[in-house]
Amino acid sequence: MPGVVLLALGVVWLIVQCGVGLLPLADAGSLEPVSRPERFWQFAFLGPSIPLALGLFLLRYRVRRFAQLKHESLNCAAYLLICAGVALVLGKLCVLLID
């Protein structure tokens, strides 16, 4: 159950984060344009990647107790690092596409 909640939280956060970033870029005539959108998009996916990684980890390894999480801490750290790395690469890709 906590894995599903974290996964849903991450997906909602990602949708909101992308929506907030796309609004100023959509119509610069009516909305206040962002002075440096690359600063936003560079780290836009980093925040939502953490609950997504934890949710996927909890669902994959079926972690139900803290003792089991402590036993699988190396796998959990690997999931977090991989998802954070992918999020940063996606952010850099968005910055390159904006320029």
C-alpha positions in Angstrom: 0.0 0.0 0.0 2.7 2.6 0.8 4.3 1.8 -2.6 1.1 2.6 -4.5 0.7 5.8 -2.5 4.2 6.9 -3.2 3.8 6.1 -6.9 0.6 8.1 -7.1 2.2 11.0 -5.3 5.1 11.0 -7.7 2.9 10.9 -10.8 0.7 13.7 -9.5 3.8 15.8 -8.6 5.3 15.2 -12.0 2.1 16.3 -13.8 1.8 19.4 -11.6 5.5 20.2 -12.1 5.3 19.9 -15.9 2.1 21.9 -16.0 3.7 24.7 -13.9 6.6 24.8 -16.3 4.7 24.7 -19.5 2.3 27.5 -18.6 4.7 30.4 -18.9 6.3 28.8 -22.1 2.9 28.3 -23.8 1.9 31.9 -24.5 4.5 34.5 -23.7 2.2 37.3 -24.9 -0.4 36.9 -22.1 1.6 35.3 -19.4 4.7 36.6 -17.7 7.6 34.8 -19.4 10.2 33.0 -17.3 13.4 34.9 -17.5 15.5 31.7 -17.4 13.4 28.6 -18.1 16.5 26.4 -18.3 16.9 26.8 -14.5 13.5 25.4 -14.0 13.7 22.5 -16.4 17.2 21.5 -15.4 15.8 20.1 -12.1 12.1 19.8 -12.8 12.1 16.0 -12.8 14.4 15.5 -9.7 11.7 16.1 -7.1 9.1 13.7 -8.5 11.7 11.0 -9.2 12.3 10.4 -5.4 8.7 9.2 -4.5 8.5 7.4 -7.9 11.7 5.5 -7.1 10.7 4.6 -3.6 7.2 3.5 -4.7 8.7 1.3 -7.5 11.2 -0.2 -5.0 8.5 -0.9 -2.4 6.3 -2.6 -5.0 9.1 -4.6 -6.6 10.6 -6.0 -3.4 7.2 -6.1 -1.6 8.7 -4.3 1.5 6.2 -4.3 4.3 8.3 -3.8 7.4 11.1 -1.5 8.4 13.4 -4.5 9.1 13.0 -5.7 5.5 13.7 -2.2 4.2 16.9 -2.1 6.3 17.9 -5.4 4.8 17.3 -4.1 1.2 18.9 -0.7 1.8 21.5 -1.2 -0.9 18.9 -1.9 -3.5 16.8 1.0 -2.4 19.9 3.4 -2.7 20.5 2.0 -6.2 16.9 2.7 -7.2 17.1 6.3 -5.8 20.4 7.0 -7.5 19.3 5.6 -10.9 16.0 7.5 -10.9 17.8 10.7 -9.8 20.3 10.3 -12.6 17.6 9.7 -15.2 15.7 12.7 -13.9 18.7 14.9 -14.3 19.4 13.7 -17.8 15.8 14.3 -18.7 16.1 17.8 -17.3 19.3 18.5 -19.3 17.5 17.2 -22.4 14.7 19.6 -21.9 17.1 22.5 -21.5 18.8 21.5 -24.8 15.4 21.3 -26.5 14.4 24.8 -25.2 17.6 26.5 -26.5 
